[in-house]
Amino acid sequence: MFAFITEAIGLTTRSSAQQFTEKIMKGYKITDNERSKKYGIGSNSLQMLKNKAKIKFPNTCWVLTADGCEVTDEDYFSTLEPQTLFVVAGPETIITTDGEFQFEQLKQRSPLLRVADIVHDFMEQHPQKFLKMVSDYEKLKKPKLDHSKTNLSLKSEHSEWFLGLEERCHTKEEALSRRAQDRVRGYYYKTKDELTRNIIYRQNLKARRLIDAILEKFRYLLIGCDYFSMIFDRDCNRKHEFLQKQLDDETDARSVVPSKKLKQIIKNYTLKNQILDKWTVSLCSNLGDFYCQGPFSDSTNNCSLNHTINPYASRENLILFQVWNLDHQIELSRTILPALLENVRTLITMPKRLCDLHNGQLVDVSVLEYFLEIFSLKNLKLVHIVCHEKVQRTNKSNGRLLCEQCHEYQIVQALMDVQVDKEAANF
């Protein structure tokens, strides 16, 4: 009888241990340094993860989180959330973090993001001048510059300003407009990449079609505002309200370069309906001065008195302007895109849910609101690099779900109807 009881206790103990092991089994993701493949695996310990990683990626000895933190002990491993992405690599591999890898991918698609190479070249050629300029800005001093060529615009008038990527442009205004477009295009590529990499896009056909439609609407709205080219253009008459007290009375004498017919149809529609009027404005004065809109730009500290720059004045200033950030107040990756995806998921999984305002059936997400939060000055502030807030913010996206009676839905749907005019526009 004693033996029977002992055996029963042993079986119960083993069963409990097995249940406990199964309970703490978590799902994780692993990839290699080149991101060539990604696998989902289950593991209840760091050692189990390493063993399974070696099967998928031979010669593995390092395990790192996607931000580059090496995981070396079981206690730390147990604190990590399920679905954490690990980068596994061999002993001689130079690890690329997720942020570095994504930046390199974006840099290949956008000339603007190759700014690091431009700054590096300038630093090597003019080390003392570069260090002095950076030192002046860090001490919140305005560097003493020769402003005699600030008002000049043509390449023939200020040829040294146009070295590098600006050689293809004819005027400073055109070059800065392209810089603004490149930054906005970078947000589009990032948005598209994150939305299309999400599991709901890959596994749900309805969600894929909806997200593709959202991206297409974003593209049309970007065409309608010329990818917000005007925000760095000093010749744009419409100025941001932040600048109104700083401006002098000047006139704009240059003409607008004609666009393709379809683009013009879209632009005409956005202008007629004043969809983006409030945000299609310039951030600089007519002379080309930019003022920091950072966390200290209030009546108490007034950061704008210290952090100013005019990239039209010199090549050096144009290079330094690269480190001025367009900062999302509502964060793009942590807040806006997750909120958008959650609304997509709701629309797909709860088709009978009704609009909070009109009690009609929900048919779309608020594309225009998300567009303004991702791409426009409604949510973007131009800040000096030292004023870029790196803390996680708690503000939320204003995007929601819409029915056919919602005004925002009707505006965007009418914009998409210009596709009917493609043939007439010879597009």
LINRA-V215791 format. One record per pair of residues at least 4 apart in sequence whose ideal C-beta (glycine too) atoms are under 7 Angstrom apart, sorted by the first residue. I is the first residue (numbers start at 1). J is the second residue. D is the distance in Angstrom with one decimal. If there is no record, write none. Layout:
i | j | d
I | J | D
I | J | D
This chain:
i | j | d
1 | 5 | 6.5
2 | 6 | 6.3
3 | 7 | 6.3
4 | 8 | 6.3
5 | 9 | 6.3
6 | 10 | 6.4
7 | 11 | 6.4
8 | 12 | 6.3
9 | 13 | 6.2
10 | 14 | 6.3
11 | 15 | 6.1
12 | 16 | 6.3
13 | 17 | 6.3
14 | 18 | 6.2
15 | 19 | 6.4
16 | 20 | 6.2
17 | 21 | 6.4
18 | 22 | 6.4
19 | 23 | 6.2
20 | 24 | 6.7
21 | 25 | 6.8
21 | 44 | 5.9
24 | 44 | 5.0
25 | 42 | 5.2
25 | 44 | 4.7
26 | 42 | 7.0
26 | 43 | 6.6
26 | 44 | 6.9
26 | 82 | 4.4
27 | 40 | 6.0
27 | 42 | 5.5
27 | 82 | 5.3
27 | 83 | 6.0
28 | 41 | 5.9
28 | 43 | 5.8
28 | 49 | 6.3
28 | 82 | 7.0
28 | 83 | 6.7
28 | 84 | 5.6
28 | 86 | 6.2
29 | 38 | 5.9
29 | 39 | 7.0
29 | 40 | 5.6
29 | 83 | 6.3
29 | 85 | 4.5
29 | 86 | 6.9
30 | 39 | 5.3
30 | 41 | 6.1
30 | 53 | 5.2
30 | 56 | 6.5
30 | 86 | 5.0
30 | 88 | 5.5
31 | 35 | 5.3
31 | 37 | 6.7
31 | 38 | 4.4
31 | 85 | 6.7
31 | 87 | 6.0
32 | 36 | 5.8
32 | 37 | 7.0
32 | 57 | 5.2
32 | 88 | 6.3
32 | 89 | 6.7
33 | 87 | 6.1
33 | 89 | 4.9
33 | 93 | 5.4
33 | 95 | 6.1
33 | 96 | 5.7
35 | 101 | 6.1
39 | 56 | 5.2
41 | 49 | 6.9
41 | 52 | 4.8
43 | 48 | 4.4
43 | 49 | 4.2
43 | 52 | 6.5
44 | 48 | 6.0
45 | 74 | 5.9
45 | 77 | 7.0
46 | 50 | 6.4
46 | 71 | 6.3
46 | 74 | 5.1
46 | 77 | 4.0
47 | 51 | 6.4
48 | 52 | 6.4
49 | 53 | 6.0
49 | 63 | 6.6
49 | 86 | 7.0
50 | 54 | 6.5
50 | 60 | 6.9
50 | 63 | 6.0
52 | 56 | 6.9
53 | 57 | 5.8
53 | 60 | 4.9
53 | 63 | 6.8
53 | 88 | 4.5
54 | 58 | 6.3
54 | 60 | 4.9
57 | 88 | 5.3
59 | 90 | 4.4
60 | 88 | 4.5
60 | 89 | 6.8
60 | 90 | 6.5
61 | 90 | 6.2
61 | 91 | 5.3
62 | 70 | 6.3
62 | 88 | 6.7
62 | 89 | 4.9
63 | 71 | 4.9
63 | 86 | 5.4
63 | 88 | 5.6
64 | 68 | 5.9
64 | 69 | 6.2
64 | 70 | 5.0
64 | 71 | 6.6
64 | 86 | 6.6
64 | 87 | 4.9
64 | 95 | 5.9
65 | 69 | 4.7
65 | 71 | 6.5
65 | 84 | 6.3
65 | 86 | 6.3
66 | 85 | 4.4
66 | 87 | 6.2
66 | 97 | 6.7
66 | 98 | 3.8
67 | 97 | 5.6
67 | 98 | 6.5
67 | 99 | 6.9
68 | 95 | 6.1
68 | 97 | 3.9
71 | 76 | 6.0
71 | 77 | 5.6
73 | 77 | 6.9
74 | 78 | 6.3
80 | 84 | 4.6
87 | 95 | 6.4
89 | 93 | 3.8
89 | 95 | 5.7
96 | 100 | 4.8
96 | 101 | 4.8
97 | 101 | 6.9
98 | 102 | 6.2
99 | 103 | 6.2
100 | 104 | 6.5
101 | 105 | 6.6
102 | 106 | 6.3
103 | 107 | 6.0
104 | 108 | 6.8
106 | 110 | 6.0
106 | 113 | 5.3
106 | 186 | 6.0
106 | 189 | 6.1
106 | 190 | 6.7
107 | 113 | 4.1
107 | 114 | 5.5
109 | 189 | 5.7
110 | 182 | 5.3
110 | 185 | 6.1
110 | 186 | 5.0
111 | 165 | 5.5
111 | 182 | 6.1
112 | 179 | 6.1
112 | 182 | 3.5
112 | 183 | 5.9
112 | 186 | 6.6
113 | 186 | 6.2
114 | 118 | 6.7
115 | 119 | 6.0
115 | 322 | 4.1
116 | 120 | 6.1
117 | 121 | 6.4
118 | 122 | 6.4
118 | 164 | 6.1
118 | 319 | 6.3
119 | 123 | 6.1
119 | 319 | 6.0
119 | 322 | 6.5
120 | 124 | 6.5
121 | 125 | 6.3
122 | 126 | 6.0
122 | 130 | 6.1
122 | 319 | 5.4
123 | 127 | 6.0
123 | 130 | 4.6
126 | 130 | 5.5
127 | 131 | 6.3
128 | 132 | 6.3
129 | 133 | 6.4
129 | 316 | 6.9
130 | 134 | 6.4
131 | 135 | 6.0
132 | 136 | 6.3
133 | 137 | 6.6
133 | 143 | 5.5
133 | 316 | 6.0
133 | 320 | 6.1
134 | 138 | 6.2
135 | 139 | 6.3
136 | 141 | 4.7
136 | 143 | 4.3
137 | 320 | 7.0
140 | 306 | 4.2
142 | 308 | 6.5
145 | 313 | 5.5
145 | 314 | 5.7
145 | 317 | 6.8
147 | 313 | 5.6
149 | 158 | 4.9
150 | 287 | 6.4
150 | 288 | 6.4
150 | 310 | 6.2
150 | 312 | 5.6
150 | 313 | 4.3
152 | 157 | 4.1
152 | 158 | 4.4
153 | 157 | 6.8
153 | 171 | 4.8
153 | 172 | 5.3
153 | 173 | 6.3
154 | 170 | 6.8
154 | 171 | 5.9
155 | 159 | 6.1
155 | 162 | 4.9
155 | 170 | 5.8
160 | 315 | 5.7
161 | 166 | 7.0
161 | 172 | 6.5
161 | 314 | 6.9
161 | 315 | 5.2
161 | 318 | 6.8
162 | 166 | 4.4
162 | 167 | 5.4
162 | 169 | 6.6
163 | 167 | 6.9
163 | 315 | 6.2
166 | 175 | 4.3
169 | 174 | 4.4
169 | 175 | 4.1
169 | 178 | 6.7
170 | 174 | 5.9
172 | 176 | 6.3
172 | 312 | 5.2
173 | 177 | 6.2
173 | 233 | 5.3
173 | 234 | 6.4
173 | 235 | 4.9
174 | 178 | 6.5
175 | 179 | 6.6
176 | 180 | 6.6
176 | 232 | 4.1
176 | 233 | 6.0
176 | 311 | 6.5
177 | 181 | 6.5
177 | 229 | 4.0
177 | 232 | 6.4
177 | 233 | 4.9
178 | 182 | 6.3
179 | 183 | 6.8
179 | 232 | 5.7
180 | 184 | 6.5
180 | 228 | 5.9
180 | 229 | 5.3
180 | 231 | 4.9
180 | 232 | 4.2
181 | 185 | 6.1
181 | 227 | 4.1
181 | 229 | 5.0
182 | 186 | 6.5
183 | 326 | 5.8
184 | 188 | 6.8
184 | 222 | 6.9
184 | 227 | 4.7
184 | 228 | 5.0
184 | 375 | 5.5
185 | 189 | 6.4
185 | 227 | 6.2
186 | 190 | 6.3
187 | 191 | 6.1
187 | 374 | 5.7
187 | 375 | 5.7
188 | 192 | 6.2
188 | 218 | 6.5
188 | 222 | 6.6
189 | 193 | 6.1
190 | 194 | 6.4
190 | 332 | 7.0
191 | 195 | 6.1
191 | 337 | 6.5
191 | 374 | 5.8
192 | 196 | 5.9
192 | 215 | 5.6
193 | 197 | 6.1
194 | 198 | 6.9
194 | 333 | 6.5
194 | 337 | 5.2
195 | 201 | 6.2
195 | 211 | 5.1
195 | 215 | 6.9
195 | 337 | 6.6
195 | 341 | 6.9
196 | 201 | 5.2
196 | 211 | 6.9
198 | 341 | 5.7
199 | 203 | 5.8
200 | 204 | 5.2
200 | 207 | 4.6
200 | 341 | 6.5
200 | 344 | 6.7
200 | 345 | 5.8
201 | 207 | 5.8
201 | 208 | 5.2
201 | 211 | 5.4
204 | 208 | 6.5
204 | 348 | 6.1
205 | 209 | 6.5
206 | 210 | 6.3
206 | 348 | 5.1
207 | 211 | 6.1
207 | 344 | 5.6
207 | 348 | 5.1
208 | 212 | 6.2
209 | 213 | 6.4
210 | 214 | 6.5
210 | 344 | 5.6
210 | 347 | 6.7
211 | 215 | 6.5
211 | 344 | 6.2
212 | 216 | 6.4
213 | 217 | 6.5
214 | 218 | 6.5
214 | 365 | 6.5
214 | 367 | 5.8
215 | 219 | 6.5
216 | 220 | 6.7
217 | 221 | 6.4
217 | 367 | 4.7
217 | 412 | 5.7
217 | 416 | 6.3
218 | 222 | 6.3
218 | 371 | 5.7
219 | 223 | 6.5
220 | 224 | 6.4
220 | 266 | 6.0
220 | 415 | 5.7
220 | 416 | 6.4
221 | 225 | 6.7
221 | 371 | 5.0
222 | 227 | 5.1
222 | 375 | 6.7
223 | 263 | 5.3
223 | 266 | 4.9
224 | 266 | 4.5
224 | 267 | 5.5
224 | 269 | 6.8
224 | 270 | 3.7
224 | 276 | 6.7
224 | 415 | 7.0
225 | 270 | 6.5
225 | 276 | 4.9
225 | 280 | 5.2
228 | 280 | 6.9
228 | 375 | 6.4
228 | 376 | 6.7
229 | 233 | 6.4
230 | 236 | 4.1
230 | 280 | 5.8
230 | 281 | 6.8
230 | 282 | 5.4
231 | 282 | 6.1
231 | 283 | 5.0
231 | 377 | 6.5
232 | 283 | 6.7
232 | 284 | 6.6
233 | 282 | 5.6
234 | 282 | 6.6
234 | 284 | 5.1
234 | 285 | 6.7
234 | 286 | 5.6
234 | 287 | 6.7
234 | 288 | 4.4
234 | 312 | 6.4
235 | 252 | 5.1
235 | 254 | 5.5
236 | 281 | 7.0
236 | 282 | 3.9
237 | 252 | 5.2
238 | 280 | 6.5
238 | 281 | 4.5
238 | 282 | 6.5
239 | 243 | 4.7
239 | 244 | 6.5
239 | 247 | 6.0
239 | 281 | 5.8
239 | 282 | 5.4
240 | 281 | 4.7
240 | 282 | 6.6
240 | 283 | 5.3
240 | 377 | 6.4
242 | 293 | 6.1
243 | 247 | 5.7
243 | 285 | 6.3
246 | 285 | 6.0
246 | 291 | 6.7
247 | 285 | 5.4
247 | 286 | 6.7
248 | 286 | 6.6
250 | 286 | 3.8
259 | 263 | 4.2
259 | 264 | 5.2
259 | 267 | 7.0
260 | 264 | 6.9
260 | 427 | 7.0
261 | 265 | 6.5
261 | 425 | 3.8
261 | 426 | 6.2
261 | 427 | 6.7
262 | 266 | 6.6
262 | 422 | 6.1
262 | 425 | 4.4
262 | 427 | 4.1
263 | 267 | 6.1
264 | 268 | 6.1
265 | 269 | 6.6
265 | 418 | 5.1
265 | 421 | 5.5
265 | 425 | 5.8
266 | 270 | 6.5
266 | 415 | 7.0
266 | 418 | 5.7
267 | 271 | 6.1
268 | 272 | 6.0
269 | 273 | 6.2
269 | 415 | 5.8
269 | 418 | 6.0
270 | 275 | 4.8
270 | 276 | 5.6
273 | 411 | 6.3
275 | 411 | 6.1
276 | 280 | 5.0
279 | 372 | 6.6
279 | 376 | 4.1
279 | 377 | 4.9
279 | 378 | 5.4
281 | 377 | 6.8
283 | 290 | 6.0
283 | 382 | 5.3
284 | 288 | 5.4
284 | 289 | 5.9
284 | 290 | 4.9
285 | 289 | 4.5
287 | 310 | 6.8
288 | 310 | 4.7
288 | 311 | 6.7
288 | 312 | 3.4
288 | 313 | 6.9
289 | 308 | 5.8
289 | 310 | 5.0
290 | 308 | 6.6
290 | 309 | 5.3
290 | 324 | 6.9
290 | 382 | 6.3
291 | 304 | 3.9
291 | 308 | 5.4
292 | 297 | 6.0
292 | 303 | 4.9
292 | 304 | 5.7
292 | 307 | 3.4
292 | 383 | 5.5
292 | 384 | 4.5
292 | 387 | 5.6
293 | 297 | 5.2
293 | 381 | 4.0
293 | 382 | 5.4
293 | 383 | 5.8
294 | 303 | 5.2
294 | 307 | 6.8
294 | 383 | 3.9
294 | 384 | 6.1
294 | 387 | 2.6
295 | 387 | 6.0
295 | 389 | 5.8
296 | 301 | 4.1
296 | 303 | 3.7
296 | 387 | 6.4
297 | 302 | 6.8
297 | 303 | 4.4
297 | 304 | 5.3
298 | 302 | 7.0
303 | 307 | 5.3
303 | 387 | 6.2
304 | 308 | 6.7
307 | 384 | 4.1
307 | 387 | 6.6
309 | 317 | 5.9
309 | 320 | 6.4
309 | 321 | 5.8
309 | 324 | 6.6
310 | 317 | 5.9
311 | 317 | 5.0
311 | 318 | 4.4
311 | 321 | 3.9
313 | 317 | 5.0
314 | 318 | 7.0
315 | 319 | 6.6
316 | 320 | 6.4
317 | 321 | 6.2
323 | 385 | 4.5
324 | 382 | 5.9
324 | 383 | 6.8
324 | 384 | 5.9
324 | 385 | 6.8
325 | 383 | 5.5
325 | 385 | 6.3
325 | 388 | 4.9
326 | 380 | 4.6
326 | 382 | 5.9
327 | 380 | 6.7
327 | 381 | 5.1
327 | 383 | 5.0
327 | 388 | 5.5
328 | 332 | 4.8
328 | 379 | 5.8
328 | 380 | 6.2
329 | 379 | 5.3
329 | 381 | 6.3
329 | 395 | 6.8
330 | 335 | 5.3
330 | 336 | 5.8
330 | 373 | 5.6
330 | 379 | 5.4
330 | 395 | 5.2
330 | 397 | 5.7
331 | 335 | 4.5
331 | 336 | 6.9
331 | 393 | 5.8
332 | 336 | 5.2
332 | 337 | 6.3
332 | 374 | 6.3
333 | 337 | 5.9
334 | 338 | 7.0
334 | 392 | 6.7
335 | 339 | 6.2
335 | 396 | 6.5
335 | 397 | 5.5
336 | 340 | 6.3
336 | 370 | 6.6
336 | 373 | 5.1
336 | 374 | 6.0
336 | 397 | 4.9
337 | 341 | 6.3
338 | 342 | 6.2
339 | 343 | 6.6
339 | 397 | 4.0
339 | 399 | 5.5
340 | 344 | 6.5
340 | 365 | 6.3
340 | 370 | 5.4
340 | 399 | 5.9
341 | 345 | 6.3
342 | 346 | 6.5
343 | 347 | 6.3
343 | 365 | 4.7
343 | 399 | 6.3
343 | 400 | 7.0
343 | 401 | 5.5
344 | 348 | 6.4
344 | 365 | 6.5
345 | 349 | 5.9
346 | 350 | 5.3
346 | 353 | 6.8
346 | 401 | 6.6
347 | 362 | 5.9
347 | 365 | 6.9
347 | 401 | 6.2
353 | 362 | 5.6
354 | 359 | 5.1
354 | 360 | 6.5
354 | 361 | 6.4
354 | 362 | 6.8
355 | 359 | 6.2
355 | 360 | 4.9
355 | 362 | 5.7
355 | 401 | 7.0
355 | 402 | 6.7
355 | 403 | 3.7
355 | 406 | 6.7
357 | 406 | 6.7
358 | 403 | 5.3
358 | 405 | 4.1
358 | 406 | 6.6
360 | 403 | 3.4
360 | 404 | 6.1
360 | 405 | 5.1
361 | 403 | 5.9
362 | 401 | 4.6
362 | 402 | 6.8
362 | 403 | 5.6
363 | 402 | 6.7
363 | 403 | 6.0
363 | 404 | 5.7
363 | 409 | 7.0
364 | 402 | 5.1
364 | 409 | 5.7
365 | 370 | 6.7
365 | 399 | 6.2
365 | 401 | 6.0
365 | 402 | 6.9
366 | 370 | 6.3
366 | 399 | 4.9
366 | 400 | 5.1
366 | 402 | 5.5
366 | 408 | 5.5
367 | 371 | 6.0
367 | 412 | 5.0
368 | 372 | 6.5
368 | 408 | 5.0
368 | 411 | 6.5
368 | 412 | 5.5
369 | 373 | 6.5
369 | 398 | 5.4
369 | 399 | 4.9
369 | 408 | 6.8
370 | 374 | 6.1
370 | 399 | 4.6
371 | 375 | 5.9
372 | 376 | 4.5
372 | 378 | 4.4
372 | 379 | 6.6
373 | 378 | 6.8
373 | 379 | 4.5
373 | 397 | 6.0
373 | 399 | 7.0
376 | 380 | 6.5
383 | 387 | 4.3
383 | 388 | 5.3
402 | 406 | 4.0
402 | 408 | 6.0
402 | 409 | 4.2
403 | 409 | 7.0
404 | 409 | 6.1
407 | 411 | 6.4
408 | 412 | 6.6
409 | 413 | 6.0
410 | 414 | 6.3
411 | 415 | 6.7
412 | 416 | 6.6
413 | 417 | 6.8
421 | 425 | 5.4
422 | 427 | 4.5
